[in-house]
Amino acid sequence: MQKVSEELGVSLRQAKRIRRSYVLYGEVGLISKHRGKISPNRIDSKLKNEVLNILRREEYVSFGPTLAGEKLRQRHGIYLSDETLRKWMIADELWKAKKQRIRKVYQRRMRRSRFGELLQGDGSRHAWFEDRGEECTLVIFVDDATSRLTAGKFVPVEATEAYQEILEEQLGTYGRPLALYVDKHSIFRTNRETLKESETHFHRVLRELEIELICAHSPQAKGRVERA
């Protein structure tokens, strides 16, 4: 059997297993039991591509692995461990590992002096209506100088359309602000290497209205709107 295993290029144990299958089942015993079956790796590859395509969408771009996994289960019926999702997102540059993230120290920004000079925009997802309705997102504008809520709307997800609608409300009630201060959500800016030169639709709308877009570097810097 040693000579046979060498000629077949397999281990001695595998050669004995092949011989035993042939004795028991004839030529049929030489056919691999995996023949005709889809490789688990191929299934994983298809699922991985599907998941990453979902996570590249606008409403998912700022999600971490844990939150992304929760939304995949709720909205798409896809169940993955946080660790698997974390590895896929890091490999696709949708998430940075903790070691790659550097904690920065931020100074609080000074409040503007006049009403209408600067608005802060933010979206907060929560079970606002408890058991009377589904979980949704409250999108608001708050005046920086006075902390007055100037516009707001409950929406299914924090998306471009929601900000455009409350911007229209703001313009109709209080007029055009000089600037809008927001976070790094993909609605306002692109942050991937392949999209560095592109401009989001909402950013173009603001530019055409001559409203300056200021993207905060952190929730600490944005401050007041998240406590409004």
C-alpha positions in Angstrom: 0.0 0.0 0.0 2.9 2.3 0.6 3.8 2.2 -3.1 0.2 2.8 -4.1 -0.1 5.8 -1.8 3.1 7.3 -3.3 1.8 6.8 -6.9 -1.5 8.4 -6.0 0.1 11.2 -4.1 -2.0 10.6 -1.0 -1.2 9.5 2.6 -1.1 5.8 3.5 -4.2 6.2 5.5 -6.1 7.8 2.5 -4.8 5.0 0.2 -6.2 2.3 2.6 -9.5 4.2 2.8 -9.7 4.3 -1.0 -9.0 0.5 -1.2 -11.6 -0.2 1.4 -14.3 1.8 -0.5 -13.4 0.0 -3.7 -13.7 -3.4 -2.1 -17.1 -2.5 -0.6 -18.7 -0.5 -3.4 -16.7 -1.1 -6.5 -16.0 1.8 -8.9 -18.8 3.9 -7.2 -16.8 3.9 -4.0 -14.0 5.8 -5.8 -16.3 8.8 -6.4 -16.0 11.6 -3.8 -19.0 12.0 -1.6 -18.7 15.7 -2.0 -19.1 15.6 -5.7 -22.1 17.7 -6.8 -22.3 19.5 -3.5 -21.9 23.3 -3.2 -18.7 24.2 -1.2 -19.4 25.9 2.1 -16.8 28.5 1.0 -18.9 29.3 -2.0 -22.0 29.8 0.1 -20.1 32.0 2.5 -18.8 34.1 -0.4 -22.3 34.7 -1.8 -23.6 35.6 1.7 -20.6 37.9 2.4 -21.2 39.8 -0.9 -24.9 40.2 -0.1 -24.1 41.5 3.4 -21.4 43.9 2.3 -23.6 45.3 -0.5 -26.3 46.0 2.2 -23.8 47.7 4.5 -22.5 50.0 1.8 -25.9 51.6 1.6 -26.3 55.2 2.9 -28.3 54.3 6.0 -25.7 51.7 7.2 -22.4 53.5 6.5 -21.8 54.7 10.1 -22.9 51.5 11.8 -20.4 49.3 13.8 -20.5 45.5 13.6 -22.8 45.0 16.6 -25.5 47.5 15.4 -25.1 46.3 11.8 -25.7 42.7 12.9 -28.8 43.8 14.8 -30.2 45.5 11.8 -29.3 42.7 9.5 -31.3 40.3 11.7 -34.3 42.7 12.1 -34.6 44.0 8.5 -33.1 41.2 6.3 -33.3 38.0 8.4 -29.6 37.5 8.1 -27.9 36.0 11.2 -24.2 36.4 11.7 -21.9 36.6 14.7 -20.5 40.0 15.6 -17.0 38.7 15.1 -17.7 37.4 11.6 -19.3 40.7 10.6 -16.4 42.6 12.2 -13.8 40.7 10.1 -15.8 41.3 6.9 -16.3 45.0 7.6 -12.6 45.6 8.4 -11.5 43.7 5.3 -13.9 45.9 3.2 -12.8 49.1 5.0 -16.3 49.7 6.4 -14.9 49.6 10.0 -11.7 50.1 11.7 -10.3 47.8 14.4 -9.9 49.4 17.9 -6.1 49.3 17.6 -6.4 51.4 14.4 -8.5 54.1 16.0 -6.7 56.9 17.9 -8.5 58.6 20.7 -8.4 62.3 20.4 -8.9 65.2 22.9 -11.4 67.8 21.7 -12.1 71.3 22.9 -15.7 72.4 23.1 -16.8 74.8 20.4 -18.0 78.3 21.3 -21.7 79.0 20.9 -22.6 81.4 18.1 -23.9 84.9 19.1 -27.0 85.4 16.9 -30.1 83.4 16.1 -30.0 81.9 12.6 -26.2 82.1 12.3 -25.7 78.4 12.8 -28.0 75.4 13.0 -27.1 72.0 14.4 -28.6 68.9 12.7 -28.9 65.5 14.2 -30.9 62.2 14.0 -31.7 60.0 16.9 -33.2 56.5 16.6 -35.4 55.4 19.5 -38.7 53.8 20.4 -40.3 57.2 20.6 -43.8 55.9 20.6 -43.1 52.9 22.9 -45.6 50.1 22.0 -47.8 52.4 20.0 -45.6 52.3 16.9 -42.3 51.0 15.4 -38.9 52.3 16.3 -38.1 55.4 14.2 -35.6 58.3 13.9 -36.2 61.9 15.0 -34.4 64.3 12.8 -34.1 67.9 14.1 -32.4 71.3 13.6 -31.5 73.3 16.7 -30.4 76.9 16.6 -26.9 77.1 18.1 -27.2 80.6 19.7 -30.5 80.0 21.5 -30.8 76.2 21.7 -34.3 76.6 20.1 -35.7 73.6 18.2 -36.5 75.1 14.7 -37.5 72.1 12.7 -38.0 68.3 13.2 -39.6 65.2 11.8 -40.1 61.5 12.7 -38.8 59.3 9.9 -38.2 55.6 9.3 -34.4 56.1 8.8 -31.9 58.9 8.9 -31.7 59.6 5.2 -31.2 62.5 2.7 -35.0 63.0 2.1 -35.6 63.6 5.8 -33.0 66.3 6.0 -34.3 67.9 2.8 -37.8 68.0 4.3 -36.8 69.6 7.6 -34.6 72.1 5.7 -37.7 73.1 3.7 -39.5 73.6 7.0 -36.7 75.6 8.4 -36.5 77.9 5.3 -40.3 78.4 5.3 -40.4 79.3 9.0 -37.2 81.0 9.9 -35.4 81.6 6.5 -31.9 80.5 5.4 -29.3 79.9 8.1 -25.7 80.8 7.4 -24.3 77.4 8.3 -25.4 73.9 9.2 -23.3 71.9 11.8 -23.6 68.1 11.5 -21.8 64.9 12.2 -19.9 62.7 9.7 -22.9 60.8 8.5 -22.7 59.8 4.8 -25.7 62.1 4.0 -23.3 65.0 4.5 -19.9 63.8 3.4 -18.2 60.8 1.8 -15.2 59.3 3.7 -14.1 56.3 1.7 -11.0 56.3 -0.5 -12.9 55.7 -3.7 -15.3 58.5 -3.0 -13.1 61.2 -1.7 -13.7 63.6 -4.6 -17.5 63.1 -4.8 -20.1 65.3 -3.2 -23.3 64.1 -1.6 -26.7 65.2 -2.9 -27.6 67.1 0.3 -24.2 68.8 0.3 -25.0 70.1 -3.2 -28.4 71.4 -2.1 -26.7 73.4 0.7 -24.1 74.7 -1.6 -26.7 76.0 -4.1 -28.5 77.7 -1.2 -25.2 79.2 0.0 -25.5 77.4 3.3 -22.1 76.4 4.7 -21.8 72.8 5.7 -19.6 72.2 8.8 -19.0 68.5 9.7 -18.2 67.9 13.4 -15.2 65.7 14.2 -16.9 64.1 17.2 -20.1 64.0 19.3 -18.2 65.9 22.0 -17.6 68.8 19.6 -21.2 68.9 18.4 -22.5 69.1 21.9 -25.8 71.0 22.3 -28.0 69.4 19.7 -27.6 65.9 21.3 -28.8 67.3 24.6 -31.7 69.4 23.1 
